[in-house]
Amino acid sequence: MDAEDTGIEVTASIERAIAIYEHWKEWSSKTPKGRVLKDGQKSLLRTATGEQLGWRQVYRAAEALEELSKGRIQFIHHNRHGKMLIEPTTPGRDCHASSAATT
C-alpha cells in the first residue's frame, strides 16, 4: 500500500521497522516461548538498509515495529540480555520471566 492509502507518514524509523519485519524469521531465534532478536540488531539493520546507524536510530525502529505490529512484536529491556525484540508464541505472554525483565 502507498502511504496515502494507510494514512501513516512513512518516516525513516518506519522504513527501518519494515526492514526488521521483513527479516524477522531470518534474524530472530525460535525459543520455546516465542521468537527473540537480542544480538546484532544494529549490524543486521545496517546491512539491510545500507545506512550507518546509531543506537538511537535502531531503538526508534524497534519502537516503531512494536507500534506497527500492535504489540505482537515487543521491544523490551531484559536485565541480563539488554534491549531485545520478542514475539511471544501466545499473545499476551512474554518470552521472559516477568521478574527478570522490565519493559
Residue pairs with C-beta under 8 A, 6 or more apart in sequence:
3 9
3 10
8 14
11 64
12 57
13 57
13 60
13 61
13 63
13 64
14 64
14 68
15 49
16 45
16 49
16 53
16 57
16 58
16 60
16 61
16 64
17 61
17 62
17 64
17 65
17 68
18 68
19 45
19 48
19 49
19 61
20 27
20 37
20 45
20 48
20 61
20 62
20 65
20 85
21 65
21 68
21 69
21 73
22 48
23 44
23 48
24 35
24 37
24 73
24 87
25 35
27 37
27 40
27 44
28 35
28 36
28 37
28 85
28 87
29 35
29 36
29 37
29 38
31 95
32 89
33 88
33 89
33 93
33 94
33 95
33 96
34 86
34 87
34 88
34 89
34 90
34 93
34 95
35 86
35 87
35 95
36 84
36 85
36 86
36 87
36 95
37 84
37 85
37 86
38 78
38 81
38 82
38 83
38 84
38 85
41 58
41 62
41 83
41 85
42 53
42 55
42 58
45 51
45 53
45 58
45 61
46 52
46 53
51 57
59 75
59 83
62 75
62 83
62 85
63 75
65 73
65 75
65 85
66 73
66 74
66 75
66 85
72 87
72 91
73 85
73 86
73 87
74 85
74 86
74 87
74 88
74 94
74 103
75 83
75 84
75 85
76 83
76 84
76 85
76 86
76 94
76 96
76 101
76 102
76 103
77 83
77 84
77 101
77 102
77 103
78 84
78 96
78 100
78 101
79 100
79 101
79 102
80 100
86 94
86 95
86 96
87 95
88 94
88 95
89 95
94 101
